[in-house]
């Protein structure tokens, strides 16, 4: 049985970003001047919004357009 943690964003919402839960992404907009430019994807919310965790900031809600995959 497939659950939400096994699904990509595109499978959940039909969006082409192909993001995964527990994946680190780069942020294009920062919640504060001193926050990191990366976030950990925690959970897709509605349509094109994600709950993320940002180091030294905490949880935040971001739009898919505000993130891009981190190249490791």
mmJSON file of the N, C-alpha and C atoms, coordinates in Angstrom:
{"data_MODEL":{"atom_site":{
"group_PDB":["ATOM","ATOM","ATOM","ATOM","ATOM","ATOM","ATOM","ATOM","ATOM","ATOM","ATOM","ATOM","ATOM","ATOM","ATOM","ATOM","ATOM","ATOM","ATOM","ATOM","ATOM","ATOM","ATOM","ATOM","ATOM","ATOM","ATOM","ATOM","ATOM","ATOM","ATOM","ATOM","ATOM","ATOM","ATOM","ATOM","ATOM","ATOM","ATOM","ATOM","ATOM","ATOM","ATOM","ATOM","ATOM","ATOM","ATOM","ATOM","ATOM","ATOM","ATOM","ATOM","ATOM","ATOM","ATOM","ATOM","ATOM","ATOM","ATOM","ATOM","ATOM","ATOM","ATOM","ATOM","ATOM","ATOM","ATOM","ATOM","ATOM","ATOM","ATOM","ATOM","ATOM","ATOM","ATOM","ATOM","ATOM","ATOM","ATOM","ATOM","ATOM","ATOM","ATOM","ATOM","ATOM","ATOM","ATOM","ATOM","ATOM","ATOM","ATOM","ATOM","ATOM","ATOM","ATOM","ATOM","ATOM","ATOM","ATOM","ATOM","ATOM","ATOM","ATOM","ATOM","ATOM","ATOM","ATOM","ATOM","ATOM","ATOM","ATOM","ATOM","ATOM","ATOM","ATOM","ATOM","ATOM","ATOM","ATOM","ATOM","ATOM","ATOM","ATOM","ATOM","ATOM","ATOM","ATOM","ATOM","ATOM","ATOM","ATOM","ATOM","ATOM","ATOM","ATOM","ATOM","ATOM","ATOM","ATOM","ATOM","ATOM","ATOM","ATOM","ATOM","ATOM","ATOM","ATOM","ATOM","ATOM","ATOM","ATOM","ATOM","ATOM","ATOM","ATOM","ATOM","ATOM","ATOM","ATOM","ATOM","ATOM","ATOM","ATOM","ATOM","ATOM","ATOM","ATOM","ATOM","ATOM","ATOM","ATOM","ATOM","ATOM","ATOM","ATOM","ATOM","ATOM","ATOM","ATOM","ATOM","ATOM","ATOM","ATOM","ATOM","ATOM","ATOM","ATOM","ATOM","ATOM","ATOM","ATOM","ATOM","ATOM","ATOM","ATOM","ATOM","ATOM","ATOM","ATOM","ATOM","ATOM","ATOM","ATOM","ATOM","ATOM","ATOM","ATOM","ATOM","ATOM","ATOM","ATOM","ATOM","ATOM","ATOM","ATOM","ATOM"],
"id":[1,2,3,4,5,6,7,8,9,10,11,12,13,14,15,16,17,18,19,20,21,22,23,24,25,26,27,28,29,30,31,32,33,34,35,36,37,38,39,40,41,42,43,44,45,46,47,48,49,50,51,52,53,54,55,56,57,58,59,60,61,62,63,64,65,66,67,68,69,70,71,72,73,74,75,76,77,78,79,80,81,82,83,84,85,86,87,88,89,90,91,92,93,94,95,96,97,98,99,100,101,102,103,104,105,106,107,108,109,110,111,112,113,114,115,116,117,118,119,120,121,122,123,124,125,126,127,128,129,130,131,132,133,134,135,136,137,138,139,140,141,142,143,144,145,146,147,148,149,150,151,152,153,154,155,156,157,158,159,160,161,162,163,164,165,166,167,168,169,170,171,172,173,174,175,176,177,178,179,180,181,182,183,184,185,186,187,188,189,190,191,192,193,194,195,196,197,198,199,200,201,202,203,204,205,206,207,208,209,210,211,212,213,214,215,216],
"type_symbol":["N","C","C","N","C","C","N","C","C","N","C","C","N","C","C","N","C","C","N","C","C","N","C","C","N","C","C","N","C","C","N","C","C","N","C","C","N","C","C","N","C","C","N","C","C","N","C","C","N","C","C","N","C","C","N","C","C","N","C","C","N","C","C","N","C","C","N","C","C","N","C","C","N","C","C","N","C","C","N","C","C","N","C","C","N","C","C","N","C","C","N","C","C","N","C","C","N","C","C","N","C","C","N","C","C","N","C","C","N","C","C","N","C","C","N","C","C","N","C","C","N","C","C","N","C","C","N","C","C","N","C","C","N","C","C","N","C","C","N","C","C","N","C","C","N","C","C","N","C","C","N","C","C","N","C","C","N","C","C","N","C","C","N","C","C","N","C","C","N","C","C","N","C","C","N","C","C","N","C","C","N","C","C","N","C","C","N","C","C","N","C","C","N","C","C","N","C","C","N","C","C","N","C","C","N","C","C","N","C","C","N","C","C","N","C","C"],
"label_atom_id":["N","CA","C","N","CA","C","N","CA","C","N","CA","C","N","CA","C","N","CA","C","N","CA","C","N","CA","C","N","CA","C","N","CA","C","N","CA","C","N","CA","C","N","CA","C","N","CA","C","N","CA","C","N","CA","C","N","CA","C","N","CA","C","N","CA","C","N","CA","C","N","CA","C","N","CA","C","N","CA","C","N","CA","C","N","CA","C","N","CA","C","N","CA","C","N","CA","C","N","CA","C","N","CA","C","N","CA","C","N","CA","C","N","CA","C","N","CA","C","N","CA","C","N","CA","C","N","CA","C","N","CA","C","N","CA","C","N","CA","C","N","CA","C","N","CA","C","N","CA","C","N","CA","C","N","CA","C","N","CA","C","N","CA","C","N","CA","C","N","CA","C","N","CA","C","N","CA","C","N","CA","C","N","CA","C","N","CA","C","N","CA","C","N","CA","C","N","CA","C","N","CA","C","N","CA","C","N","CA","C","N","CA","C","N","CA","C","N","CA","C","N","CA","C","N","CA","C","N","CA","C","N","CA","C","N","CA","C","N","CA","C","N","CA","C","N","CA","C","N","CA","C"],
"label_alt_id":[null,null,null,null,null,null,null,null,null,null,null,null,null,null,null,null,null,null,null,null,null,null,null,null,null,null,null,null,null,null,null,null,null,null,null,null,null,null,null,null,null,null,null,null,null,null,null,null,null,null,null,null,null,null,null,null,null,null,null,null,null,null,null,null,null,null,null,null,null,null,null,null,null,null,null,null,null,null,null,null,null,null,null,null,null,null,null,null,null,null,null,null,null,null,null,null,null,null,null,null,null,null,null,null,null,null,null,null,null,null,null,null,null,null,null,null,null,null,null,null,null,null,null,null,null,null,null,null,null,null,null,null,null,null,null,null,null,null,null,null,null,null,null,null,null,null,null,null,null,null,null,null,null,null,null,null,null,null,null,null,null,null,null,null,null,null,null,null,null,null,null,null,null,null,null,null,null,null,null,null,null,null,null,null,null,null,null,null,null,null,null,null,null,null,null,null,null,null,null,null,null,null,null,null,null,null,null,null,null,null,null,null,null,null,null,null],
"label_comp_id":["UNK","UNK","UNK","UNK","UNK","UNK","UNK","UNK","UNK","UNK","UNK","UNK","UNK","UNK","UNK","UNK","UNK","UNK","UNK","UNK","UNK","UNK","UNK","UNK","UNK","UNK","UNK","UNK","UNK","UNK","UNK","UNK","UNK","UNK","UNK","UNK","UNK","UNK","UNK","UNK","UNK","UNK","UNK","UNK","UNK","UNK","UNK","UNK","UNK","UNK","UNK","UNK","UNK","UNK","UNK","UNK","UNK","UNK","UNK","UNK","UNK","UNK","UNK","UNK","UNK","UNK","UNK","UNK","UNK","UNK","UNK","UNK","UNK","UNK","UNK","UNK","UNK","UNK","UNK","UNK","UNK","UNK","UNK","UNK","UNK","UNK","UNK","UNK","UNK","UNK","UNK","UNK","UNK","UNK","UNK","UNK","UNK","UNK","UNK","UNK","UNK","UNK","UNK","UNK","UNK","UNK","UNK","UNK","UNK","UNK","UNK","UNK","UNK","UNK","UNK","UNK","UNK","UNK","UNK","UNK","UNK","UNK","UNK","UNK","UNK","UNK","UNK","UNK","UNK","UNK","UNK","UNK","UNK","UNK","UNK","UNK","UNK","UNK","UNK","UNK","UNK","UNK","UNK","UNK","UNK","UNK","UNK","UNK","UNK","UNK","UNK","UNK","UNK","UNK","UNK","UNK","UNK","UNK","UNK","UNK","UNK","UNK","UNK","UNK","UNK","UNK","UNK","UNK","UNK","UNK","UNK","UNK","UNK","UNK","UNK","UNK","UNK","UNK","UNK","UNK","UNK","UNK","UNK","UNK","UNK","UNK","UNK","UNK","UNK","UNK","UNK","UNK","UNK","UNK","UNK","UNK","UNK","UNK","UNK","UNK","UNK","UNK","UNK","UNK","UNK","UNK","UNK","UNK","UNK","UNK","UNK","UNK","UNK","UNK","UNK","UNK"],
"label_asym_id":["A","A","A","A","A","A","A","A","A","A","A","A","A","A","A","A","A","A","A","A","A","A","A","A","A","A","A","A","A","A","A","A","A","A","A","A","A","A","A","A","A","A","A","A","A","A","A","A","A","A","A","A","A","A","A","A","A","A","A","A","A","A","A","A","A","A","A","A","A","A","A","A","A","A","A","A","A","A","A","A","A","A","A","A","A","A","A","A","A","A","A","A","A","A","A","A","A","A","A","A","A","A","A","A","A","A","A","A","A","A","A","A","A","A","A","A","A","A","A","A","A","A","A","A","A","A","A","A","A","A","A","A","A","A","A","A","A","A","A","A","A","A","A","A","A","A","A","A","A","A","A","A","A","A","A","A","A","A","A","A","A","A","A","A","A","A","A","A","A","A","A","A","A","A","A","A","A","A","A","A","A","A","A","A","A","A","A","A","A","A","A","A","A","A","A","A","A","A","A","A","A","A","A","A","A","A","A","A","A","A","A","A","A","A","A","A"],
"label_entity_id":["1","1","1","1","1","1","1","1","1","1","1","1","1","1","1","1","1","1","1","1","1","1","1","1","1","1","1","1","1","1","1","1","1","1","1","1","1","1","1","1","1","1","1","1","1","1","1","1","1","1","1","1","1","1","1","1","1","1","1","1","1","1","1","1","1","1","1","1","1","1","1","1","1","1","1","1","1","1","1","1","1","1","1","1","1","1","1","1","1","1","1","1","1","1","1","1","1","1","1","1","1","1","1","1","1","1","1","1","1","1","1","1","1","1","1","1","1","1","1","1","1","1","1","1","1","1","1","1","1","1","1","1","1","1","1","1","1","1","1","1","1","1","1","1","1","1","1","1","1","1","1","1","1","1","1","1","1","1","1","1","1","1","1","1","1","1","1","1","1","1","1","1","1","1","1","1","1","1","1","1","1","1","1","1","1","1","1","1","1","1","1","1","1","1","1","1","1","1","1","1","1","1","1","1","1","1","1","1","1","1","1","1","1","1","1","1"],
"label_seq_id":[1,1,1,2,2,2,3,3,3,4,4,4,5,5,5,6,6,6,7,7,7,8,8,8,9,9,9,10,10,10,11,11,11,12,12,12,13,13,13,14,14,14,15,15,15,16,16,16,17,17,17,18,18,18,19,19,19,20,20,20,21,21,21,22,22,22,23,23,23,24,24,24,25,25,25,26,26,26,27,27,27,28,28,28,29,29,29,30,30,30,31,31,31,32,32,32,33,33,33,34,34,34,35,35,35,36,36,36,37,37,37,38,38,38,39,39,39,40,40,40,41,41,41,42,42,42,43,43,43,44,44,44,45,45,45,46,46,46,47,47,47,48,48,48,49,49,49,50,50,50,51,51,51,52,52,52,53,53,53,54,54,54,55,55,55,56,56,56,57,57,57,58,58,58,59,59,59,60,60,60,61,61,61,62,62,62,63,63,63,64,64,64,65,65,65,66,66,66,67,67,67,68,68,68,69,69,69,70,70,70,71,71,71,72,72,72],
"pdbx_PDB_ins_code":[null,null,null,null,null,null,null,null,null,null,null,null,null,null,null,null,null,null,null,null,null,null,null,null,null,null,null,null,null,null,null,null,null,null,null,null,null,null,null,null,null,null,null,null,null,null,null,null,null,null,null,null,null,null,null,null,null,null,null,null,null,null,null,null,null,null,null,null,null,null,null,null,null,null,null,null,null,null,null,null,null,null,null,null,null,null,null,null,null,null,null,null,null,null,null,null,null,null,null,null,null,null,null,null,null,null,null,null,null,null,null,null,null,null,null,null,null,null,null,null,null,null,null,null,null,null,null,null,null,null,null,null,null,null,null,null,null,null,null,null,null,null,null,null,null,null,null,null,null,null,null,null,null,null,null,null,null,null,null,null,null,null,null,null,null,null,null,null,null,null,null,null,null,null,null,null,null,null,null,null,null,null,null,null,null,null,null,null,null,null,null,null,null,null,null,null,null,null,null,null,null,null,null,null,null,null,null,null,null,null,null,null,null,null,null,null],
"Cartn_x":[0.842,0.0,0.885,0.576,1.331,0.794,1.685,1.237,1.906,1.535,2.019,3.533,4.182,5.635,6.36,5.683,6.284,6.023,5.232,4.824,5.612,5.843,6.478,5.404,5.838,4.89,4.104,4.757,4.047,2.98,3.229,2.217,1.052,1.355,0.306,-0.543,0.092,-0.616,-0.506,0.212,0.337,1.222,2.166,3.07,4.431,5.144,6.371,7.63,7.592,8.811,9.43,8.621,9.108,9.899,9.364,9.996,9.592,10.459,10.206,10.214,9.411,9.432,10.815,11.323,12.641,13.785,13.485,14.514,14.89,16.186,16.652,16.53,16.017,15.852,16.421,16.728,17.176,15.951,15.987,14.901,15.252,14.295,14.535,14.176,13.308,12.946,13.173,13.71,14.036,13.054,12.673,11.733,12.314,13.647,14.289,15.691,16.289,17.624,18.664,18.478,19.481,19.174,18.109,17.771,18.606,18.673,19.401,18.696,19.427,18.842,18.378,18.342,17.892,16.795,15.975,14.888,14.696,14.196,13.876,12.379,12.001,10.586,9.978,8.934,8.287,7.021,6.168,4.89,4.243,3.682,2.905,1.6,1.147,-0.093,-1.199,-1.555,-2.568,-1.938,-2.341,-1.907,-0.414,0.021,1.441,2.117,1.729,2.31,2.924,4.072,4.768,5.032,4.974,5.459,6.935,7.798,9.248,9.812,11.014,11.762,13.031,13.238,14.397,15.295,16.577,17.486,17.532,17.581,17.605,16.359,15.303,14.04,12.859,12.824,11.721,10.856,9.605,8.697,8.166,7.904,7.33,6.54,5.676,4.914,5.398,5.773,6.294,5.572,5.558,5.021,6.087,5.657,6.579,7.495,6.985,7.799,8.962,8.912,9.959,11.106,11.012,12.059,12.602,13.843,14.414,15.273,15.404,16.179,17.607,18.132,19.524,20.385,21.442,22.363,23.455,23.59,24.612,25.794],
"Cartn_y":[-1.186,0.0,1.246,2.189,3.433,4.463,5.104,6.168,7.48,8.568,9.91,10.028,9.306,9.429,8.767,7.901,7.24,7.99,9.043,9.758,11.045,11.416,12.698,13.768,15.018,16.124,16.033,15.67,15.601,14.515,13.421,12.376,12.834,13.617,14.089,15.177,16.121,17.307,17.537,16.702,16.887,18.052,18.421,19.538,18.971,19.611,19.079,19.21,19.736,19.916,18.599,17.559,16.246,16.299,16.985,17.099,15.926,15.585,14.459,14.901,14.232,14.475,14.124,14.891,14.755,15.141,15.87,16.345,17.784,18.098,19.472,20.231,21.463,22.32,23.706,24.44,25.828,26.736,27.784,28.756,29.98,30.494,31.735,32.952,32.752,33.83,33.32,34.166,33.77,34.393,33.64,34.186,35.32,35.356,36.451,36.666,37.777,38.12,37.097,36.495,35.6,34.121,33.776,32.364,31.747,30.446,29.705,29.824,29.515,29.547,28.167,27.206,25.863,25.456,24.505,24.024,22.529,21.857,20.438,20.308,19.6,19.408,18.43,18.856,17.996,17.342,18.131,17.585,18.491,17.9,18.72,19.107,20.325,20.782,20.777,21.927,21.991,22.436,21.835,22.127,22.412,23.662,23.963,24.575,24.147,24.623,23.459,23.726,22.72,23.258,22.357,22.64,22.283,23.224,22.998,23.338,22.863,23.228,23.937,25.151,25.964,26.081,25.674,25.773,27.199,27.315,28.596,29.446,28.838,29.555,28.714,27.459,26.575,26.254,25.891,25.518,26.745,26.538,27.592,26.925,27.68,27.204,27.985,27.262,27.917,27.407,28.244,27.858,27.091,26.192,25.386,26.279,27.406,28.305,28.915,28.879,29.47,28.505,27.27,26.289,25.698,25.223,24.463,23.359,22.287,21.15,21.549,21.044,21.278,20.261,20.726,19.821,19.426,18.117,17.627,17.056],
"Cartn_z":[0.0,0.0,0.0,-0.843,-0.969,0.013,0.771,1.665,1.271,1.934,1.563,1.649,2.563,2.688,1.527,0.786,-0.371,-1.662,-1.601,-2.798,-2.972,-4.202,-4.495,-4.572,-4.567,-4.686,-5.983,-7.073,-8.345,-8.321,-7.603,-7.478,-6.607,-5.563,-4.667,-5.308,-5.976,-6.458,-7.953,-8.681,-10.115,-10.502,-9.649,-9.904,-10.275,-11.196,-11.744,-10.91,-9.686,-8.892,-8.451,-8.252,-7.848,-6.537,-5.539,-4.23,-3.351,-2.396,-1.507,-0.051,0.766,2.202,2.726,3.678,4.317,3.381,2.327,1.402,1.77,1.695,1.91,0.609,0.705,-0.474,-0.189,-1.244,-1.138,-1.156,-0.353,-0.305,-1.138,-1.886,-2.632,-1.786,-0.781,0.15,1.565,2.43,3.794,4.77,5.835,6.814,7.657,7.792,8.517,7.959,8.304,7.822,8.244,9.415,9.974,9.783,9.072,8.896,7.771,7.789,6.763,5.423,4.354,3.016,2.571,3.51,3.216,4.195,3.763,4.611,4.386,5.4,5.329,5.087,4.012,3.704,4.697,5.396,6.387,5.86,5.194,4.757,3.715,2.649,1.733,2.42,2.187,2.804,1.757,1.248,0.203,-1.098,-2.154,-3.514,-3.626,-3.622,-3.845,-2.62,-1.415,-0.158,0.612,1.255,2.07,3.469,4.454,5.793,5.796,6.212,6.22,7.594,7.844,9.047,8.594,9.12,8.764,9.992,9.875,11.03,11.586,12.897,13.616,13.394,12.859,12.688,13.183,12.789,13.154,11.955,12.225,11.15,10.422,9.127,8.289,7.178,6.554,5.4,4.19,3.123,1.925,0.685,-0.331,-1.638,-2.404,-3.247,-4.055,-4.89,-5.369,-6.193,-5.421,-4.075,-3.247,-2.941,-3.431,-3.145,-4.435,-4.344,-5.466,-4.866,-5.631,-5.135,-4.864,-3.772,-3.408,-4.144,-4.752,-5.445,-4.462,-4.241,-3.287,-4.006],
"occupancy":[1.0,1.0,1.0,1.0,1.0,1.0,1.0,1.0,1.0,1.0,1.0,1.0,1.0,1.0,1.0,1.0,1.0,1.0,1.0,1.0,1.0,1.0,1.0,1.0,1.0,1.0,1.0,1.0,1.0,1.0,1.0,1.0,1.0,1.0,1.0,1.0,1.0,1.0,1.0,1.0,1.0,1.0,1.0,1.0,1.0,1.0,1.0,1.0,1.0,1.0,1.0,1.0,1.0,1.0,1.0,1.0,1.0,1.0,1.0,1.0,1.0,1.0,1.0,1.0,1.0,1.0,1.0,1.0,1.0,1.0,1.0,1.0,1.0,1.0,1.0,1.0,1.0,1.0,1.0,1.0,1.0,1.0,1.0,1.0,1.0,1.0,1.0,1.0,1.0,1.0,1.0,1.0,1.0,1.0,1.0,1.0,1.0,1.0,1.0,1.0,1.0,1.0,1.0,1.0,1.0,1.0,1.0,1.0,1.0,1.0,1.0,1.0,1.0,1.0,1.0,1.0,1.0,1.0,1.0,1.0,1.0,1.0,1.0,1.0,1.0,1.0,1.0,1.0,1.0,1.0,1.0,1.0,1.0,1.0,1.0,1.0,1.0,1.0,1.0,1.0,1.0,1.0,1.0,1.0,1.0,1.0,1.0,1.0,1.0,1.0,1.0,1.0,1.0,1.0,1.0,1.0,1.0,1.0,1.0,1.0,1.0,1.0,1.0,1.0,1.0,1.0,1.0,1.0,1.0,1.0,1.0,1.0,1.0,1.0,1.0,1.0,1.0,1.0,1.0,1.0,1.0,1.0,1.0,1.0,1.0,1.0,1.0,1.0,1.0,1.0,1.0,1.0,1.0,1.0,1.0,1.0,1.0,1.0,1.0,1.0,1.0,1.0,1.0,1.0,1.0,1.0,1.0,1.0,1.0,1.0,1.0,1.0,1.0,1.0,1.0,1.0],
"B_iso_or_equiv":[0.0,0.0,0.0,0.0,0.0,0.0,0.0,0.0,0.0,0.0,0.0,0.0,0.0,0.0,0.0,0.0,0.0,0.0,0.0,0.0,0.0,0.0,0.0,0.0,0.0,0.0,0.0,0.0,0.0,0.0,0.0,0.0,0.0,0.0,0.0,0.0,0.0,0.0,0.0,0.0,0.0,0.0,0.0,0.0,0.0,0.0,0.0,0.0,0.0,0.0,0.0,0.0,0.0,0.0,0.0,0.0,0.0,0.0,0.0,0.0,0.0,0.0,0.0,0.0,0.0,0.0,0.0,0.0,0.0,0.0,0.0,0.0,0.0,0.0,0.0,0.0,0.0,0.0,0.0,0.0,0.0,0.0,0.0,0.0,0.0,0.0,0.0,0.0,0.0,0.0,0.0,0.0,0.0,0.0,0.0,0.0,0.0,0.0,0.0,0.0,0.0,0.0,0.0,0.0,0.0,0.0,0.0,0.0,0.0,0.0,0.0,0.0,0.0,0.0,0.0,0.0,0.0,0.0,0.0,0.0,0.0,0.0,0.0,0.0,0.0,0.0,0.0,0.0,0.0,0.0,0.0,0.0,0.0,0.0,0.0,0.0,0.0,0.0,0.0,0.0,0.0,0.0,0.0,0.0,0.0,0.0,0.0,0.0,0.0,0.0,0.0,0.0,0.0,0.0,0.0,0.0,0.0,0.0,0.0,0.0,0.0,0.0,0.0,0.0,0.0,0.0,0.0,0.0,0.0,0.0,0.0,0.0,0.0,0.0,0.0,0.0,0.0,0.0,0.0,0.0,0.0,0.0,0.0,0.0,0.0,0.0,0.0,0.0,0.0,0.0,0.0,0.0,0.0,0.0,0.0,0.0,0.0,0.0,0.0,0.0,0.0,0.0,0.0,0.0,0.0,0.0,0.0,0.0,0.0,0.0,0.0,0.0,0.0,0.0,0.0,0.0],
"pdbx_formal_charge":[null,null,null,null,null,null,null,null,null,null,null,null,null,null,null,null,null,null,null,null,null,null,null,null,null,null,null,null,null,null,null,null,null,null,null,null,null,null,null,null,null,null,null,null,null,null,null,null,null,null,null,null,null,null,null,null,null,null,null,null,null,null,null,null,null,null,null,null,null,null,null,null,null,null,null,null,null,null,null,null,null,null,null,null,null,null,null,null,null,null,null,null,null,null,null,null,null,null,null,null,null,null,null,null,null,null,null,null,null,null,null,null,null,null,null,null,null,null,null,null,null,null,null,null,null,null,null,null,null,null,null,null,null,null,null,null,null,null,null,null,null,null,null,null,null,null,null,null,null,null,null,null,null,null,null,null,null,null,null,null,null,null,null,null,null,null,null,null,null,null,null,null,null,null,null,null,null,null,null,null,null,null,null,null,null,null,null,null,null,null,null,null,null,null,null,null,null,null,null,null,null,null,null,null,null,null,null,null,null,null,null,null,null,null,null,null],
"auth_seq_id":[1,1,1,2,2,2,3,3,3,4,4,4,5,5,5,6,6,6,7,7,7,8,8,8,9,9,9,10,10,10,11,11,11,12,12,12,13,13,13,14,14,14,15,15,15,16,16,16,17,17,17,18,18,18,19,19,19,20,20,20,21,21,21,22,22,22,23,23,23,24,24,24,25,25,25,26,26,26,27,27,27,28,28,28,29,29,29,30,30,30,31,31,31,32,32,32,33,33,33,34,34,34,35,35,35,36,36,36,37,37,37,38,38,38,39,39,39,40,40,40,41,41,41,42,42,42,43,43,43,44,44,44,45,45,45,46,46,46,47,47,47,48,48,48,49,49,49,50,50,50,51,51,51,52,52,52,53,53,53,54,54,54,55,55,55,56,56,56,57,57,57,58,58,58,59,59,59,60,60,60,61,61,61,62,62,62,63,63,63,64,64,64,65,65,65,66,66,66,67,67,67,68,68,68,69,69,69,70,70,70,71,71,71,72,72,72],
"auth_comp_id":["UNK","UNK","UNK","UNK","UNK","UNK","UNK","UNK","UNK","UNK","UNK","UNK","UNK","UNK","UNK","UNK","UNK","UNK","UNK","UNK","UNK","UNK","UNK","UNK","UNK","UNK","UNK","UNK","UNK","UNK","UNK","UNK","UNK","UNK","UNK","UNK","UNK","UNK","UNK","UNK","UNK","UNK","UNK","UNK","UNK","UNK","UNK","UNK","UNK","UNK","UNK","UNK","UNK","UNK","UNK","UNK","UNK","UNK","UNK","UNK","UNK","UNK","UNK","UNK","UNK","UNK","UNK","UNK","UNK","UNK","UNK","UNK","UNK","UNK","UNK","UNK","UNK","UNK","UNK","UNK","UNK","UNK","UNK","UNK","UNK","UNK","UNK","UNK","UNK","UNK","UNK","UNK","UNK","UNK","UNK","UNK","UNK","UNK","UNK","UNK","UNK","UNK","UNK","UNK","UNK","UNK","UNK","UNK","UNK","UNK","UNK","UNK","UNK","UNK","UNK","UNK","UNK","UNK","UNK","UNK","UNK","UNK","UNK","UNK","UNK","UNK","UNK","UNK","UNK","UNK","UNK","UNK","UNK","UNK","UNK","UNK","UNK","UNK","UNK","UNK","UNK","UNK","UNK","UNK","UNK","UNK","UNK","UNK","UNK","UNK","UNK","UNK","UNK","UNK","UNK","UNK","UNK","UNK","UNK","UNK","UNK","UNK","UNK","UNK","UNK","UNK","UNK","UNK","UNK","UNK","UNK","UNK","UNK","UNK","UNK","UNK","UNK","UNK","UNK","UNK","UNK","UNK","UNK","UNK","UNK","UNK","UNK","UNK","UNK","UNK","UNK","UNK","UNK","UNK","UNK","UNK","UNK","UNK","UNK","UNK","UNK","UNK","UNK","UNK","UNK","UNK","UNK","UNK","UNK","UNK","UNK","UNK","UNK","UNK","UNK","UNK"],
"auth_asym_id":["A","A","A","A","A","A","A","A","A","A","A","A","A","A","A","A","A","A","A","A","A","A","A","A","A","A","A","A","A","A","A","A","A","A","A","A","A","A","A","A","A","A","A","A","A","A","A","A","A","A","A","A","A","A","A","A","A","A","A","A","A","A","A","A","A","A","A","A","A","A","A","A","A","A","A","A","A","A","A","A","A","A","A","A","A","A","A","A","A","A","A","A","A","A","A","A","A","A","A","A","A","A","A","A","A","A","A","A","A","A","A","A","A","A","A","A","A","A","A","A","A","A","A","A","A","A","A","A","A","A","A","A","A","A","A","A","A","A","A","A","A","A","A","A","A","A","A","A","A","A","A","A","A","A","A","A","A","A","A","A","A","A","A","A","A","A","A","A","A","A","A","A","A","A","A","A","A","A","A","A","A","A","A","A","A","A","A","A","A","A","A","A","A","A","A","A","A","A","A","A","A","A","A","A","A","A","A","A","A","A","A","A","A","A","A","A"],
"auth_atom_id":["N","CA","C","N","CA","C","N","CA","C","N","CA","C","N","CA","C","N","CA","C","N","CA","C","N","CA","C","N","CA","C","N","CA","C","N","CA","C","N","CA","C","N","CA","C","N","CA","C","N","CA","C","N","CA","C","N","CA","C","N","CA","C","N","CA","C","N","CA","C","N","CA","C","N","CA","C","N","CA","C","N","CA","C","N","CA","C","N","CA","C","N","CA","C","N","CA","C","N","CA","C","N","CA","C","N","CA","C","N","CA","C","N","CA","C","N","CA","C","N","CA","C","N","CA","C","N","CA","C","N","CA","C","N","CA","C","N","CA","C","N","CA","C","N","CA","C","N","CA","C","N","CA","C","N","CA","C","N","CA","C","N","CA","C","N","CA","C","N","CA","C","N","CA","C","N","CA","C","N","CA","C","N","CA","C","N","CA","C","N","CA","C","N","CA","C","N","CA","C","N","CA","C","N","CA","C","N","CA","C","N","CA","C","N","CA","C","N","CA","C","N","CA","C","N","CA","C","N","CA","C","N","CA","C","N","CA","C","N","CA","C","N","CA","C","N","CA","C","N","CA","C"],
"pdbx_PDB_model_num":[1,1,1,1,1,1,1,1,1,1,1,1,1,1,1,1,1,1,1,1,1,1,1,1,1,1,1,1,1,1,1,1,1,1,1,1,1,1,1,1,1,1,1,1,1,1,1,1,1,1,1,1,1,1,1,1,1,1,1,1,1,1,1,1,1,1,1,1,1,1,1,1,1,1,1,1,1,1,1,1,1,1,1,1,1,1,1,1,1,1,1,1,1,1,1,1,1,1,1,1,1,1,1,1,1,1,1,1,1,1,1,1,1,1,1,1,1,1,1,1,1,1,1,1,1,1,1,1,1,1,1,1,1,1,1,1,1,1,1,1,1,1,1,1,1,1,1,1,1,1,1,1,1,1,1,1,1,1,1,1,1,1,1,1,1,1,1,1,1,1,1,1,1,1,1,1,1,1,1,1,1,1,1,1,1,1,1,1,1,1,1,1,1,1,1,1,1,1,1,1,1,1,1,1,1,1,1,1,1,1,1,1,1,1,1,1]
}}}
